[in-house]
Amino acid sequence: MTYQKFSERQKSPTRRFLSILGLVMFVLYFFIGVSIIFWEEFPLLYGVERIWKVAFGVLLIAYSFFRFVRLINQQNHD
């Protein structure tokens, strides 16, 4: 009986891979957002005003949390 419950809860390799990929993308977006905010001479945004760098960094961090919440909701739904 407990084996059946465990096997029903166990994820397929595809779902497990997509969950790990979603977590990696959350960390990646968060790290890029933080690095844009705190790295003064970020290579891709060199010459852009600081206020726009902070705005873009905050946007990336907010998007990363949006993706994380969707990932958690998808985990709870399945």
C-alpha positions in Angstrom: 0.0 0.0 0.0 2.7 2.5 0.9 4.6 1.5 -2.3 1.6 2.4 -4.4 1.3 5.8 -2.8 5.0 6.5 -3.3 4.9 5.4 -7.0 1.9 7.6 -7.6 3.7 10.6 -6.2 7.0 9.9 -8.0 7.6 12.2 -10.9 8.5 11.1 -14.4 12.0 11.9 -15.5 10.7 14.6 -17.8 8.8 16.3 -15.0 11.8 16.1 -12.8 14.0 17.6 -15.5 11.6 20.4 -16.1 11.4 21.1 -12.4 15.2 21.3 -12.1 15.4 23.5 -15.2 12.7 25.8 -13.7 14.7 26.1 -10.5 18.0 26.8 -12.5 16.2 29.5 -14.5 14.9 31.1 -11.3 18.5 31.3 -9.9 19.9 32.5 -13.2 17.4 35.4 -13.6 17.8 36.3 -9.9 21.6 36.3 -10.2 21.6 38.4 -13.4 19.2 40.9 -11.8 21.4 41.3 -8.7 24.5 41.6 -10.8 23.0 44.3 -13.0 22.1 46.3 -9.9 25.4 46.0 -8.0 28.0 45.7 -10.8 28.8 49.2 -11.8 30.3 48.3 -15.3 28.1 45.5 -16.3 29.4 44.6 -19.8 26.1 44.5 -21.7 24.7 47.8 -20.2 27.9 49.9 -20.2 27.0 53.5 -20.6 23.4 53.2 -19.5 22.2 55.4 -16.6 22.2 53.8 -13.2 18.4 54.3 -12.7 17.7 52.2 -15.8 20.1 49.5 -14.6 18.4 49.3 -11.3 14.9 49.3 -12.9 16.0 46.4 -15.3 17.5 44.5 -12.4 14.4 44.8 -10.3 12.3 43.7 -13.2 14.5 40.6 -13.7 14.3 39.8 -9.9 10.5 40.2 -10.0 10.3 38.0 -13.0 12.4 35.3 -11.3 10.1 35.3 -8.3 7.1 35.1 -10.7 8.6 32.0 -12.3 9.4 30.5 -8.9 5.8 30.9 -7.7 4.5 29.3 -10.9 6.9 26.4 -10.4 5.7 25.9 -6.8 2.1 26.1 -7.9 2.7 23.6 -10.6 4.4 21.3 -8.1 1.4 21.5 -5.7 -1.1 21.0 -8.5 0.5 17.8 -9.8 
